[in-house]
């Protein structure tokens, strides 16, 4: 599936525009249905209900030419359709937890909308199953755009038929003067070329969860869930927590209200060993410096430097190279532990026979492994340089 140029297209040319009237927004759900929905029902669920209602109308729907081209039931590969046995192959990736959370959200959305579905058989048919709702919901997740200009989530017919190219700069935009969504080409196309756009700077984990595919080499891959925390045995734990919180470096709190004294960070690929390690967040490095501090005087120095500069805590590398080396070594240890788990997962995937699952899982795990290795390599070189100066 995809869109192809029927004639030559030039850079800067508008390839497609859709008027606001043809865009599908939650407000276009029949009022009869809307009245039966609680305030907890999201815009995503409302668009899913819209699709279900118009699928019942078939060719009598004004949006039939568009809706009839949407993926048929059972044909989507989003990770929310993976079985638990298949999801296990992604357990090393944050997308595993995100998928479980998305499944829970869909179940709750269906429960919240079920009364409206049952009371409006003339709109939705005699019975809409949880799986049918899940398919409609996943369709919306893979095709709806959040359009800030109109402050609404919207399905924009046929724009979502463009395939994604991670290196493309063409994206959906909204023209307020003409009240339409449009896509402007970022390159020249010859007749017969597939025409592509960017869905955004999305990692493979996000692509797999929302769209059901992943890229063999995704420049926007990242690794979430890099966890650092203060030790419960640290005599400075309370002082460090107070310092972190007073500089807007929040720590995670459990549902029971217990402060974990830890925080989660995301890594992006470090492109060069010789650079400054762009891809390893400064906030992560700062947290590591606080974790590794051993005296109250160090904490006071961090607070004073933050007050004298831009207010951000521990953003400056420690003047004491040994202490900075300790903080960077801590980060490398955390990252190397993640690398080991990802390498084990990658080995398991080699023997997997489920082709679609295997290709998506390999792209996710492989992309995250590439990011982790790049960060580890930079930290190793940087730590060695600290000891040599």
C-alpha positions as CSV (number, residue, x, y, z in Angstrom):
1,X,0.0,0.0,0.0
2,X,1.1,3.6,-0.6
3,X,0.6,6.6,-2.9
4,X,2.4,7.0,-6.2
5,X,3.0,10.0,-8.4
6,X,0.6,9.9,-11.4
7,X,2.7,12.7,-13.0
8,X,6.0,14.5,-12.1
9,X,6.0,16.3,-8.8
10,X,8.4,19.2,-8.0
11,X,9.9,20.2,-4.7
12,X,7.6,22.7,-2.9
13,X,4.5,21.6,-4.8
14,X,1.3,20.9,-2.8
15,X,0.7,17.1,-3.3
16,X,-2.6,16.9,-1.6
17,X,-5.0,19.0,0.3
18,X,-8.1,18.1,2.3
19,X,-10.7,20.7,3.3
20,X,-11.8,21.0,6.9
21,X,-15.2,19.8,6.0
22,X,-13.8,16.4,4.9
23,X,-11.7,15.9,8.0
24,X,-13.1,13.6,10.6
25,X,-13.1,15.0,14.1
26,X,-14.7,13.8,17.3
27,X,-17.4,16.4,17.0
28,X,-18.8,14.6,14.0
29,X,-19.8,11.7,16.1
30,X,-23.7,11.7,16.2
31,X,-25.0,13.7,19.1
32,X,-27.2,10.8,20.1
33,X,-24.1,8.8,20.8
34,X,-22.1,11.6,22.4
35,X,-24.8,12.1,25.0
36,X,-24.4,8.5,26.1
37,X,-20.6,8.9,26.6
38,X,-19.0,9.9,29.9
39,X,-16.4,12.7,30.0
40,X,-13.7,10.0,30.4
41,X,-14.1,8.8,26.8
42,X,-11.2,10.1,24.8
43,X,-11.1,11.7,21.4
44,X,-9.3,8.6,20.2
45,X,-12.3,6.4,21.3
46,X,-14.8,8.9,19.7
47,X,-13.1,8.6,16.4
48,X,-13.1,4.8,16.7
49,X,-16.8,4.9,17.3
50,X,-17.2,7.2,14.2
51,X,-15.4,4.6,12.1
52,X,-17.5,1.8,13.5
53,X,-20.7,3.8,12.7
54,X,-19.7,4.5,9.2
55,X,-18.5,1.0,8.5
56,X,-22.0,-0.1,9.2
57,X,-23.3,2.5,6.7
58,X,-21.0,1.0,4.0
59,X,-21.5,2.8,0.6
60,X,-24.1,5.2,2.0
61,X,-21.5,6.9,4.1
62,X,-20.1,10.2,2.8
63,X,-16.7,8.9,3.8
64,X,-17.1,5.5,2.1
65,X,-14.4,6.0,-0.5
66,X,-11.9,6.6,2.4
67,X,-13.2,4.1,5.0
68,X,-13.5,1.3,2.5
69,X,-9.7,1.6,1.9
70,X,-8.8,1.3,5.6
71,X,-7.1,-1.9,6.8
72,X,-9.6,-4.7,7.1
73,X,-10.2,-6.5,10.4
74,X,-7.3,-8.8,11.4
75,X,-4.7,-7.2,9.1
76,X,-3.0,-4.8,11.5
77,X,0.4,-5.6,13.1
78,X,0.5,-3.1,16.0
79,X,2.0,-4.7,19.1
80,X,-1.3,-4.4,20.8
81,X,-2.4,-7.4,18.6
82,X,0.6,-9.5,19.5
83,X,-0.1,-12.4,21.8
84,X,1.7,-12.6,25.2
85,X,4.0,-15.3,23.8
86,X,5.0,-12.9,21.0
87,X,5.3,-9.8,23.3
88,X,7.9,-11.7,25.4
89,X,10.4,-11.1,22.7
90,X,10.2,-7.4,23.4
91,X,10.4,-7.6,27.2
92,X,13.8,-5.8,27.2
93,X,12.3,-2.8,25.4
94,X,10.1,-0.1,27.0
95,X,7.6,-0.9,24.2
96,X,6.6,-4.0,26.1
97,X,5.3,-2.0,29.0
98,X,3.8,0.6,26.7
99,X,2.0,-2.1,24.8
100,X,0.5,-3.6,28.0
101,X,-0.6,-0.1,29.1
102,X,-2.2,0.6,25.6
103,X,-4.1,-2.7,25.8
104,X,-5.4,-1.7,29.2
105,X,-6.4,1.7,27.9
106,X,-8.3,0.2,25.0
107,X,-10.1,-2.2,27.4
108,X,-11.2,0.7,29.6
109,X,-12.3,2.8,26.6
110,X,-14.4,-0.1,25.3
111,X,-16.0,-0.5,28.8
112,X,-16.8,3.2,28.9
113,X,-18.3,3.2,25.4
114,X,-20.1,-0.2,25.6
115,X,-23.3,1.3,26.9
116,X,-23.6,3.6,23.8
117,X,-22.8,0.7,21.5
118,X,-25.6,-1.4,23.0
119,X,-28.2,1.4,23.1
120,X,-27.6,2.4,19.4
121,X,-27.8,-0.8,17.3
122,X,-29.3,1.3,14.5
123,X,-26.0,3.2,14.3
124,X,-23.5,0.5,15.2
125,X,-25.3,-2.8,14.4
126,X,-26.5,-5.5,16.7
127,X,-23.2,-6.1,18.5
128,X,-19.8,-4.6,18.4
129,X,-17.2,-6.9,20.0
130,X,-14.2,-5.8,22.0
131,X,-11.9,-7.0,19.2
132,X,-13.8,-4.9,16.6
133,X,-13.5,-1.8,18.9
134,X,-9.8,-2.6,19.4
135,X,-9.3,-2.7,15.6
136,X,-11.1,0.6,15.1
137,X,-9.1,2.2,18.0
138,X,-5.8,0.9,16.6
139,X,-6.8,2.3,13.2
140,X,-7.3,5.7,14.8
141,X,-3.9,5.5,16.6
142,X,-2.2,4.8,13.3
143,X,-3.9,7.4,11.2
144,X,-5.1,10.4,13.3
145,X,-3.2,13.6,13.5
146,X,-3.2,16.1,16.4
147,X,-3.7,19.4,14.7
148,X,-2.9,22.3,17.0
149,X,-4.4,25.0,14.8
150,X,-7.9,23.6,15.2
151,X,-7.1,22.1,18.6
152,X,-8.4,18.7,17.7
153,X,-7.5,15.2,16.9
154,X,-8.5,14.4,13.3
155,X,-8.5,11.7,10.6
156,X,-7.5,13.4,7.4
157,X,-8.7,11.2,4.5
158,X,-6.1,9.9,2.2
159,X,-3.2,11.8,3.9
160,X,-2.7,8.8,6.0
161,X,-2.1,6.6,2.9
162,X,1.3,8.2,2.5
163,X,4.0,5.8,3.8
164,X,6.6,7.0,6.3
165,X,10.2,7.9,5.4
166,X,12.4,8.7,8.4
167,X,14.5,11.0,6.3
168,X,11.6,12.9,4.7
169,X,10.8,16.5,5.7
170,X,7.4,16.7,4.2
171,X,4.7,16.6,6.9
172,X,1.0,17.4,7.2
173,X,0.3,21.0,7.9
174,X,-2.9,23.1,8.2
175,X,-3.6,26.3,6.3
176,X,-5.7,28.5,8.4
177,X,-6.6,30.9,5.6
178,X,-7.9,28.2,3.3
179,X,-9.2,26.0,6.1
180,X,-7.5,22.8,4.8
181,X,-4.8,20.3,5.6
182,X,-2.1,19.9,3.0
183,X,1.2,18.1,2.3
184,X,3.9,19.9,0.4
185,X,6.6,17.9,-1.3
186,X,10.2,18.1,0.0
187,X,11.7,16.6,-3.1
188,X,11.1,15.9,-6.8
189,X,9.2,12.8,-7.9
190,X,9.1,11.1,-11.3
191,X,5.9,9.5,-12.6
192,X,5.4,6.2,-10.8
193,X,7.6,7.0,-7.8
194,X,6.2,6.3,-4.4
195,X,5.4,9.6,-2.6
196,X,6.3,9.6,1.1
197,X,6.0,11.9,4.1
198,X,7.2,11.9,7.7
199,X,5.0,10.8,10.5
200,X,7.4,12.6,12.8
201,X,10.8,11.8,14.4
202,X,9.6,8.5,15.8
203,X,11.5,5.6,17.3
204,X,10.9,2.0,16.2
205,X,9.2,1.3,19.5
206,X,6.6,4.0,18.7
207,X,6.3,3.0,15.1
208,X,5.6,-0.6,16.1
209,X,3.1,0.3,18.8
210,X,1.1,2.9,16.8
211,X,1.6,1.8,13.2
212,X,2.6,-1.9,13.3
213,X,6.0,-1.6,11.5
214,X,9.6,-0.8,12.2
215,X,12.6,0.4,10.1
216,X,15.8,-1.6,9.7
217,X,17.9,1.5,10.5
218,X,15.9,4.2,12.2
219,X,17.9,7.5,12.8
220,X,15.3,8.5,15.5
221,X,15.7,5.4,17.6
222,X,16.0,5.9,21.3
223,X,16.1,3.9,24.5
224,X,13.8,4.9,27.3
225,X,13.8,3.6,30.9
226,X,17.5,4.3,31.8
227,X,17.1,4.2,35.5
228,X,19.2,5.9,38.2
229,X,18.3,6.1,41.9
230,X,19.8,7.0,45.2
231,X,20.7,4.1,47.5
232,X,18.7,3.6,50.6
233,X,22.0,3.2,52.4
234,X,23.3,6.5,51.2
235,X,23.8,8.7,54.4
236,X,23.2,11.8,52.2
237,X,20.0,10.4,50.6
238,X,17.6,12.9,52.2
239,X,19.9,15.8,51.4
240,X,20.3,14.7,47.8
241,X,16.5,14.3,47.4
242,X,15.9,17.7,48.7
243,X,18.5,19.2,46.4
244,X,17.1,17.4,43.4
245,X,13.6,18.4,44.1
246,X,14.5,22.1,44.8
247,X,16.1,22.2,41.3
248,X,13.1,20.7,39.5
249,X,14.7,17.3,39.1
250,X,11.7,15.2,40.1
251,X,11.9,11.5,41.2
252,X,9.3,8.9,40.6
253,X,6.6,8.3,43.1
254,X,4.7,5.0,43.4
255,X,0.9,4.7,43.4
256,X,1.2,4.3,47.1
257,X,2.9,7.7,47.4
258,X,6.4,6.3,48.1
259,X,9.3,8.3,46.6
260,X,11.6,5.9,44.8
261,X,14.4,8.4,44.9
262,X,15.0,7.5,41.3
263,X,14.3,8.8,37.8
264,X,14.0,7.4,34.3
265,X,15.9,8.9,31.3
266,X,16.0,8.4,27.5
267,X,19.1,7.9,25.3
268,X,19.6,8.8,21.7
269,X,22.4,7.6,19.4
270,X,25.7,9.2,20.0
271,X,26.9,9.9,16.5
272,X,30.6,10.5,17.3
273,X,33.0,9.3,20.0
274,X,34.9,12.5,19.6
275,X,32.1,14.9,20.3
276,X,30.4,15.9,23.5
277,X,28.2,12.9,23.8
278,X,25.1,14.4,22.4
279,X,22.4,11.8,22.9
280,X,23.2,11.3,26.6
281,X,21.0,13.9,28.3
282,X,22.6,16.4,30.5
283,X,20.0,15.7,33.1
284,X,21.1,12.1,33.3
285,X,24.7,13.1,33.8
286,X,23.7,15.6,36.4
287,X,21.7,13.0,38.3
288,X,24.7,10.7,38.2
289,X,26.9,13.4,39.7
290,X,24.5,13.9,42.6
291,X,24.3,10.1,43.1
292,X,28.1,9.9,43.3
293,X,28.6,12.8,45.7
294,X,30.1,11.7,49.0
295,X,30.1,14.9,51.1
296,X,27.7,17.7,52.0
297,X,30.2,20.1,50.7
298,X,29.9,18.7,47.2
299,X,26.2,19.2,47.3
300,X,26.6,22.7,48.6
301,X,29.0,23.5,45.7
302,X,26.5,22.1,43.2
303,X,23.7,24.3,44.7
304,X,25.9,27.4,44.7
305,X,27.0,26.9,41.1
306,X,23.4,26.4,40.0
307,X,22.4,29.6,41.8
308,X,25.3,31.6,40.3
309,X,24.5,30.4,36.7
310,X,21.3,29.3,35.0
311,X,19.7,27.5,38.0
312,X,20.2,24.0,36.6
313,X,21.8,21.5,39.0
314,X,25.1,19.7,38.4
315,X,25.3,20.6,34.7
316,X,29.0,21.4,35.0
317,X,31.4,18.4,35.0
318,X,33.0,18.1,38.4
319,X,36.3,19.9,38.7
320,X,37.7,16.9,40.4
321,X,38.4,14.5,37.5
322,X,38.3,11.5,39.7
323,X,34.7,12.3,40.9
324,X,33.6,13.0,37.3
325,X,35.1,9.7,36.2
326,X,33.1,8.0,39.0
327,X,29.8,9.5,37.8
328,X,30.5,8.6,34.1
329,X,31.6,5.1,35.1
330,X,28.3,4.7,36.9
331,X,26.4,5.6,33.8
332,X,28.4,3.2,31.7
333,X,27.7,0.4,34.1
334,X,24.0,1.0,34.0
335,X,24.1,1.2,30.2
336,X,26.3,-1.9,29.8
337,X,23.8,-3.9,31.9
338,X,21.1,-2.9,29.5
339,X,23.4,-3.9,26.5
340,X,23.8,-7.4,28.0
341,X,20.0,-7.9,28.3
342,X,19.5,-6.6,24.7
343,X,22.2,-8.9,23.3
344,X,20.6,-11.9,24.9
345,X,17.2,-10.9,23.5
346,X,18.8,-10.4,20.0
347,X,20.2,-14.0,20.2
348,X,16.8,-15.4,21.0
349,X,15.2,-13.6,18.0
350,X,17.6,-15.4,15.6
351,X,15.7,-18.6,16.0
352,X,12.2,-17.1,15.9
353,X,10.0,-18.3,13.0
354,X,7.2,-15.8,13.1
355,X,8.3,-13.6,10.2
356,X,6.4,-10.4,10.8
357,X,7.0,-10.5,14.6
358,X,10.6,-11.4,14.1
359,X,11.3,-8.5,11.7
360,X,9.7,-5.9,13.9
361,X,11.2,-7.2,17.1
362,X,14.7,-7.4,15.4
363,X,14.4,-3.8,14.3
364,X,13.3,-2.6,17.7
365,X,15.9,-4.5,19.7
366,X,18.6,-3.9,17.2
367,X,18.0,-0.2,17.0
368,X,18.0,0.1,20.8
369,X,21.2,-1.9,21.0
370,X,22.8,0.4,18.5
371,X,21.9,3.4,20.7
372,X,23.1,1.7,23.9
373,X,26.4,0.7,22.3
374,X,27.0,4.2,21.0
375,X,26.5,5.7,24.5
376,X,28.7,3.1,26.1
377,X,31.5,3.7,23.6
378,X,31.4,7.4,24.2
379,X,31.4,7.1,28.0
380,X,34.3,4.6,27.9
381,X,36.4,6.9,25.8
382,X,35.4,10.0,27.8
383,X,36.2,8.2,31.1
384,X,39.6,7.2,29.9
385,X,40.3,10.8,28.8
386,X,39.4,12.1,32.3
387,X,42.0,9.9,33.9
388,X,44.7,11.0,31.4
389,X,44.2,14.8,32.0
